[in-house]
């Protein structure tokens, strides 16, 4: 019988994985939505890093797993399970100081998507703390 003292991590039976593409986890591809940013505020830096935050990532505004990519036309996009978008989400530039805002650069309610389209086109009106 082994009586050696061990730490909890030595007995840890948790497997940690990194997901390359959330759509790989969903068998029914109709349940994946491509979110495209069709319009950005004029004061958005040319190569801004844009994130999506929501219940699905603990409302972490700078979670690197949720950075939008750019397609060949320069359109920012991300693909996520439709169910996640029903719980609310927002776009940021990495922090709550640079969260999307309304037309007046003020608070914007959480976005919610309950639709059935495969592509959701979004316009970001402003960045809350970035004023011209």
N, C-alpha and C positions, 0 to 999 in steps of 0.2 A: 504494500500500500504506500502510495506516494504522499508524504506529509509535507512536501515542499510548499512554502507559502507562494502564492501566485497573485498577481494583480488582476483586476477585472478585465483589463484589455487582453491578457494572455488567454482568458477563457471566452473572449468575445466571439460569438458565432454570427456576427452581423457581416453581411457581404455588402460592400460599398461598390456601386457601379456609377459610371458616368454615362448619361444619355446623350448620344450624338444628335438625335433627331426625335422629338416627341412623337412625330407621326409614325415612327416605326413601332410604337407601342400600341397603336390603334389599328385593329384589323380592318374595320370598316372605314375606309378612307373618306367616305362622305361625312364623317364626323370631325374632320380636320378643316379648320378655317384658315385661309391665308389673309392676314391683315396687311393692307398696304396703306402707307401714308401718302395720300394723293396731293396733299398741300401742307407746307410747313410755314411758320412765320418767317418773315424776311430777315429777322435777326438771328436765325438759326445758323450756327457756324457751318461752313461748307462741308466739312467732313465730321460732323457731330456724331458722337456715339449716342444712340437713342435706345432706351430700355423700355420694357413693359413691366409693370408691377401689378400684382393682384393677389387675391386670396391664394392662388395656386403657388405663389413663391413667398408667402408670408409678408406680402406688401413690402418687399425689399426693393427700393428704388434703383439700386445699383448692382443687382445680381447679374453677374457676367454670363450666366446660362440663359438669360433672357434679353440679349442684345439683338436688335433688329439688324438684318443683313441688307445689303444693297444688291439689286438685280442688275442686269446688263444695261438697263435704261437709267440707272441711278435711283430707282424707287426703293425706299426702305420697306422691308416686309419681315414678317415672322409667321410661322405656321404653328397653331396651337389647337388642342382639342376644343371643340365647340362647347362642351360642358363647362370648361373653365371660364369661358367668356360670359356665362350667365351669372357668375359670382361677383363681377365687377373688376375693372382694371383702369389703369392710367398709364400715360407715357411720361418718361422723365429723360433728363440728360445725365442721370447717375445719382441724383439726390433729390430730396423733397424741396430744396431751394430752387431747383430747375424743373419742377413739375409743370405739366401743361396747364394752361389757364384759359379763362374765357376771353372774350373780345377786349376786355378792359384790363387784362393781365392780372385778374383776380381769380379766386377759387372757382374751380369747375367740379361739379359733382362727378362721382365715379361713372365711368362708361359701363354699360351693360349691353350684351348682344344676345338676343333671343331669336334671331333670324335663322334662315335655312340656306342662305347663299354660301357658296364655297369661297367667295372673295368678299371681304369687308373693306371698303375704301373709307379712310378716315382723314379728316382735316384737323390739324392742330392749329388752333386759333392764336395762341400765344404761349410763352413760357412765363410762368408766374413772376419770377424775380428778375427776368431779363427785360428791361425797358429800353426803348430807343433813346 
